[in-house]
Amino acid sequence: MTKSGFLKLVNAPLKFRFFMLWKLPSAWFMGIGLRFCDGKRSEVILPYGWRSQNPFRSTYFAAQCAAAELSTGILALAALQEQAPVSMLVTNIEAEFKKKASQTLLFTCEEGDSLESVIRSAVASGEARQFRAVSVGTLPDGTEAVRVWVSWSFKLKKAGADSSGV
């Protein structure tokens, strides 16, 4: 699929909801949705509600990490279009929770160009490459509630090899 075709697909709300149900059912259940992705920047919405809430009436940390991962991963998937087959794997997640999240959160990642560069390097060298992407979760008033760093590994797939390794 072309990069522009992929972006058109993921930016179509109904098609993206089916993608989520098929590939990421837990994120679908939590109501996580893509607001925008142009390959350079992505915005992911995490609604506040019973499906994403913890017993303390705030958004469960795992739901916040899932939304942050999607905001970085969708940019990586866009960059992988029209490339040789590449394995991608989350190798680490770090988060800094700054404010109680008891409203809808908007996670923004602006590292599409850097992700694309790292993926091109992994394809050209045949060696695994690491990238630490940041996603910032903000409340409706613009206050930063959480900052999540998602470390990704990208490696060119070898012909006939499985996609489970780094």
Salt bridges, closest charged atoms under 4 A:
GLU43 OE1 - ARG35 NE 3.62
GLU43 OE2 - ARG41 NH1 2.57
GLU94 OE1 - ARG132 NH2 3.24
GLU110 OE2 - ARG41 NE 2.88
ASP113 OD1 - LYS40 NZ 3.07
GLU116 OE1 - LYS3 NZ 2.72
GLU116 OE2 - ARG120 NH1 3.25
GLU144 OE2 - LYS98 NZ 2.99
GLU144 OE2 - ARG147 NE 2.91
